[in-house]
Amino acid sequence: MKTVGIVVEYNPFHNGHLYHAQKARETAKADVVIAVMSGHFLQRGEPAIIHKWARTRMALQNGVDLVVELPYAFSTQKAEIFSYGAISILKELACTSFCFGSENGQTKPFLDALATIQTAAEPLNRLIQFYMKEGNSFPKAQTLAREQLFKEDLSLDLSLPNNILGYHYVQANEQLGEPMQPLTIKRQQAGYHDESLAFDSIASATGIRKEIEASKHLSAIEKFVPESTLIELNEYYNTHQTFHSWNQYWPLLRYRLLSASITELQSIYDITEGIEFRFKETARHAETFSDFMEKVKTKRYTWTRIQRMLVHILTNTTKVEMKQAMSSVRYIRLLGMNEHGREYMNKMKKEISLPLITRAASHKELLALDIKASDVFMQGVQTPELLNIEFTHPPVLLL
């Protein structure tokens, strides 16, 4: 069976995601579409709007055949590590190809950019360090260094978010021995960070979440999402009386910042250069999460980078824990499948070299970080049965 892999968050699943899944199958001429989906905390350093099994159901009802989890150790990382974890999982699942959305829409520029950048790795790194010492964030330093070193030699705009991720997917595939064919489709209409709902039927997940928060009513987004997404969101809200956002976790985060010692904060993954002092002091005066972020933001650190740090503080994830967990992909966590996905897994499960996990209770040590992250995520709702959902919820079957 021919398979195509996609890397997703579905926060929530919308019409642009539907287009991506359909075009990935069509472009790859694939029998099976496999999605590697982030769990409860996401790459931009924020909680998912609803839990991963509800997002899995959305995917399976809209063109995806199999959903596996991108572990916390990779899902809450910068683009390079995020991409390497996701592509490693797709390789392990023997995908023929992988397909990503991009602002560019053509595969060759990604391959050309990778080759060009690899030939100048050392001078590029020196320039990046130079620009970072001048106080720029890492992404800004990368952009400035590439502009100076390559000028017009790169035909790929690596300042655009989907192009950045696509570049790192292709890079990871190359590092893994090029087991899959990279494919890309042009992102339609709304940009990755677009906060407005300006188009007829396509909006970014960011824009959709903003609209839900502002309007407090799901009817405002109905033309931008499949009907199944509306049903899942309605059911989730009716059951739990809320969606997840940073606002709900602010009291927990502030408690962590104020009660932890400086030494404890320094042990948390990604905390560097004394920013823990700034976090701790700002937590004394900020009234809301947004207020905290506005006060703590600096030129040196992007909003996303700070949010990822705060996720690790919230989940108490240390440098030691993360170093071990992100050293390599160590398992495949199955979240859900339809009939095509089940048929594929039945054929492939003996070929997969890593543990294939369907029950968390049997692999508590391997899943330690994911279980902890899930426990923290569930503090955002006041529904008792969710506190043990990591152990009680089986993979979603849509047959």
C-alpha positions in Angstrom: 0.0 0.0 0.0 1.3 3.5 -0.9 1.3 5.8 2.1 1.8 9.6 2.5 2.6 11.2 5.8 1.6 14.6 7.1 2.6 16.5 10.2 -0.3 18.3 11.9 -1.6 19.9 15.1 -5.3 20.4 14.1 -6.0 23.1 16.7 -8.8 22.8 15.5 -9.2 20.9 12.2 -10.4 23.4 9.6 -11.1 23.6 5.8 -7.4 24.3 5.0 -6.5 21.1 6.8 -9.1 19.2 4.8 -7.6 20.6 1.6 -4.1 19.5 2.7 -5.2 15.9 3.5 -7.1 15.6 0.2 -4.2 17.1 -1.9 -1.6 15.0 -0.1 -3.5 11.8 -1.0 -4.0 13.0 -4.6 -0.4 14.3 -5.1 1.2 11.2 -3.6 -1.4 8.8 -5.3 -1.6 7.3 -1.8 -3.9 4.6 -0.5 -3.3 5.7 3.1 -2.8 9.1 4.7 -0.9 9.0 8.0 -0.9 12.0 10.3 1.7 12.6 13.0 -0.2 14.9 15.4 1.1 16.9 18.4 -0.4 15.9 21.7 -1.7 18.3 24.3 1.0 21.0 24.1 2.0 22.4 20.7 5.0 23.7 18.8 4.2 27.4 19.4 4.2 26.8 23.2 0.5 26.7 23.9 -2.1 24.1 25.0 -4.4 22.6 22.3 -7.9 23.9 22.3 -9.3 20.4 23.0 -7.8 17.1 23.9 -5.9 14.9 21.4 -8.6 12.2 21.0 -11.3 14.8 20.0 -8.8 16.2 17.4 -8.1 12.7 16.2 -11.8 12.1 15.6 -11.9 15.3 13.5 -9.0 14.0 11.4 -10.4 10.6 10.8 -13.7 12.0 9.7 -12.0 14.2 7.1 -9.5 12.3 5.0 -6.9 11.0 7.4 -6.7 7.2 7.8 -4.3 6.8 10.7 -3.2 9.2 13.5 -0.2 8.8 15.8 1.1 11.1 18.4 4.2 13.4 18.2 5.5 13.1 21.7 5.8 16.1 24.1 9.6 15.9 23.8 9.3 16.8 20.1 6.0 18.7 19.8 7.1 21.6 22.1 10.3 22.3 20.3 11.9 24.7 17.8 11.4 23.8 14.1 14.5 21.6 13.7 13.7 19.2 16.6 10.0 19.3 16.0 10.5 18.3 12.3 13.1 15.6 13.1 10.8 13.9 15.5 7.8 13.9 13.1 9.8 12.7 10.1 11.4 10.0 12.1 8.0 8.6 13.1 6.8 8.7 9.5 9.9 6.9 8.4 9.3 4.2 11.1 5.8 3.8 9.7 7.3 3.2 6.3 5.6 6.1 4.5 6.4 6.3 0.8 6.3 10.1 0.9 5.5 13.0 3.1 3.5 16.1 2.1 3.6 19.6 3.7 1.9 22.9 3.0 4.1 25.8 2.2 4.0 29.4 1.0 6.3 28.3 -1.9 4.3 25.3 -3.3 7.2 23.7 -5.1 9.6 21.0 -3.8 12.7 21.9 -5.8 13.5 25.2 -4.0 13.5 23.3 -0.7 16.0 20.8 -2.0 18.1 23.5 -3.6 18.1 25.6 -0.4 19.2 22.6 1.7 22.1 21.9 -0.6 23.2 25.6 -0.7 23.0 26.1 3.1 24.8 22.8 3.8 27.8 23.9 1.7 28.2 27.0 3.9 27.3 25.7 7.4 30.3 27.0 9.2 30.3 30.7 8.0 26.5 30.7 8.4 26.7 29.6 12.0 29.4 32.2 12.7 27.1 35.0 11.3 24.1 33.7 13.3 26.2 33.9 16.5 27.3 37.4 15.6 23.8 38.6 15.1 22.5 36.9 18.2 25.3 38.7 20.2 23.8 41.9 18.9 20.6 41.1 20.7 18.6 39.5 17.9 16.4 36.4 18.4 17.6 33.2 16.9 15.1 33.3 14.0 15.9 36.9 13.2 19.7 36.1 13.4 19.2 33.3 11.0 17.4 35.5 8.5 20.0 38.3 8.7 22.8 35.7 8.3 21.3 34.1 5.3 20.6 37.5 3.7 24.2 38.5 4.1 25.8 35.2 3.1 23.5 34.1 0.2 22.0 37.4 -1.0 19.9 36.3 -4.0 21.2 32.7 -4.2 18.3 31.2 -2.3 15.0 30.9 -4.2 13.2 30.0 -1.0 11.9 32.6 1.4 12.9 31.2 4.8 11.3 34.0 6.7 7.8 32.5 6.1 6.6 30.0 8.8 5.4 27.1 6.6 8.5 27.4 4.4 10.6 27.2 7.5 8.9 24.0 8.7 9.0 22.5 5.2 12.8 23.2 5.0 13.3 21.3 8.2 11.1 18.4 7.1 13.3 18.1 4.0 16.5 18.5 6.1 15.3 15.7 8.6 14.5 13.4 5.7 18.0 13.9 4.3 19.6 13.3 7.7 17.6 10.0 8.0 18.9 8.8 4.6 16.1 10.1 2.4 13.6 7.3 3.0 10.7 9.3 1.7 9.8 11.5 -1.3 9.1 15.1 -0.1 6.0 16.7 -1.6 4.5 20.1 -1.0 1.3 21.9 -1.8 0.8 25.7 -1.8 -0.9 27.0 1.3 -4.3 28.4 0.4 -5.4 31.9 1.2 -4.9 32.5 5.0 -1.4 32.6 6.3 -0.2 30.5 9.2 -0.4 33.3 11.8 -3.4 35.2 10.2 -5.7 36.3 13.0 -8.5 37.5 10.8 -11.3 35.6 9.0 -11.1 37.5 5.8 -11.5 34.7 3.2 -14.6 32.8 2.1 -13.9 29.4 3.5 -10.2 29.2 4.5 -8.9 30.6 7.8 -5.9 29.9 9.9 -6.3 27.9 13.1 -5.0 31.0 14.9 -7.8 33.1 13.4 -10.4 30.5 14.2 -9.3 30.3 17.9 -9.3 34.1 18.2 -12.9 34.2 16.8 -14.1 31.6 19.2 -12.6 33.4 22.1 -14.0 36.8 21.0 -17.5 35.8 19.9 -18.0 33.0 22.5 -20.1 31.3 19.9 -19.2 28.6 17.4 -21.6 29.9 14.7 -18.9 32.5 13.9 -16.6 29.8 12.5 -19.0 27.4 10.8 -18.0 28.3 7.2 -14.3 27.8 8.0 -14.5 24.2 9.4 -16.1 20.9 8.4 -19.4 20.1 10.1 -17.7 17.3 12.1 -15.3 19.9 13.7 -18.3 22.0 14.8 -19.9 18.9 16.3 -16.7 17.9 18.2 -16.2 21.5 19.5 -19.8 21.8 20.6 -19.7 18.4 22.3 -16.4 19.3 24.1 -17.7 22.6 25.3 -21.1 21.3 26.4 -19.3 18.6 28.4 -16.5 20.6 29.9 -17.9 24.2 29.7 -14.6 25.5 28.3 -11.9 25.3 25.7 -8.2 25.2 26.7 -6.1 28.3 26.4 -3.2 29.8 28.3 -5.6 32.0 30.4 -6.8 28.9 32.3 -3.3 27.9 33.2 -2.1 31.3 34.4 -2.8 30.7 38.1 -0.9 27.4 37.9 2.0 29.0 36.0 2.2 32.0 38.4 2.2 29.6 41.4 5.1 27.7 39.7 7.1 30.8 39.0 6.6 32.3 42.5 7.1 29.1 44.5 10.1 27.6 42.6 13.6 28.7 43.5 15.9 30.3 41.0 17.9 27.0 41.1 14.8 25.0 40.3 13.8 27.3 37.4 17.4 27.0 36.0 17.0 23.2 35.9 14.0 23.5 33.5 14.5 22.7 29.9 15.2 25.7 27.6 15.7 28.2 30.5 18.9 30.0 29.7 20.8 33.3 30.1 19.2 34.4 33.4 15.6 34.8 32.0 14.4 32.9 35.1 15.0 36.1 37.1 12.9 38.2 34.7 10.1 35.5 34.7 10.0 35.4 38.5 9.9 39.1 39.0 7.3 39.7 36.3 5.0 37.1 37.8 4.7 39.2 40.9 3.1 42.1 39.0 1.3 40.5 36.0 -2.5 40.1 36.4 -3.1 37.8 33.4 -1.1 35.6 31.0 -1.3 38.2 28.3 -0.2 40.9 30.7 2.8 38.7 31.7 3.8 38.0 28.1 3.7 41.7 27.2 5.8 42.6 30.2 8.4 39.8 29.8 8.8 40.0 26.0 12.2 41.1 24.8 13.9 41.5 21.4 16.2 38.6 22.3 13.3 36.0 22.6 10.4 35.5 20.3 6.9 35.2 21.8 6.8 31.5 20.7 10.2 30.8 22.4 9.0 32.3 25.7 5.7 30.4 25.5 7.7 27.1 25.0 9.8 27.9 28.1 6.6 28.5 30.1 5.1 25.2 29.0 8.2 23.4 30.3 7.9 25.4 33.6 4.2 24.6 33.8 4.9 20.8 33.3 8.1 20.9 35.4 10.1 19.4 32.6 13.8 19.5 33.4 16.9 19.6 31.1 17.8 16.1 32.2 14.4 14.7 31.4 14.2 16.3 28.0 17.7 15.4 27.0 16.9 11.7 27.5 13.4 11.9 25.9 14.5 13.8 22.7 17.6 11.7 22.1 15.6 9.7 19.6 12.1 8.6 18.8 11.5 5.6 21.1 7.9 4.5 20.5 4.8 5.0 18.3 1.7 6.0 20.1 -1.5 5.1 18.2 -4.3 7.7 18.7 -6.8 6.5 16.1 -7.5 4.9 12.7 -10.3 4.1 10.2 -10.7 0.9 8.2 -7.9 1.7 5.8 -5.6 2.7 8.7 -6.3 -0.6 10.5 -5.6 -2.6 7.4 -2.3 -0.9 7.0 -1.3 -1.3 10.6 -2.2 -5.0 10.5 0.2 -5.4 7.6 2.9 -3.3 9.1 2.9 -3.9 12.9 5.5 -6.7 12.7 7.8 -4.5 10.6 7.8 -1.6 13.1 11.0 -1.8 15.2 9.7 0.5 17.9 7.0 -0.3 20.5 3.6 0.3 19.1 1.6 1.7 22.1 -2.2 1.5 22.3 -2.5 1.4 26.1 -0.6 3.9 28.2 -0.8 1.8 31.3 1.5 -0.8 29.8 4.3 1.7 29.0 4.3 4.3 31.9 8.0 4.7 31.9 8.3 5.3 28.1 5.4 7.7 28.2 6.4 9.5 31.4 6.7 13.0 29.8 3.5 12.6 27.8 1.5 11.4 30.8 2.8 14.3 32.9 1.9 16.8 30.2 -1.5 15.3 29.8 -2.1 15.4 33.6 -1.2 19.1 33.6 -3.3 19.8 30.5 -6.4 18.3 32.1 -6.1 20.8 35.0 -7.6 23.3 32.6 -11.0 21.7 32.9 -13.0 20.7 36.0 -14.2 17.4 34.7 -13.0 14.5 37.0 -13.1 11.8 34.4 -10.5 13.6 32.3 -7.9 13.3 35.0 -7.3 9.6 34.1 -8.1 9.8 30.4 -4.5 9.1 29.4 -5.0 5.6 30.8 -8.7 5.0 30.1 -9.1 6.3 26.5 -8.4 3.7 23.8 -7.4 4.6 20.3 -10.3 6.1 18.3 -11.7 3.6 15.8 -13.8 5.0 13.0 -14.9 1.9 11.1 
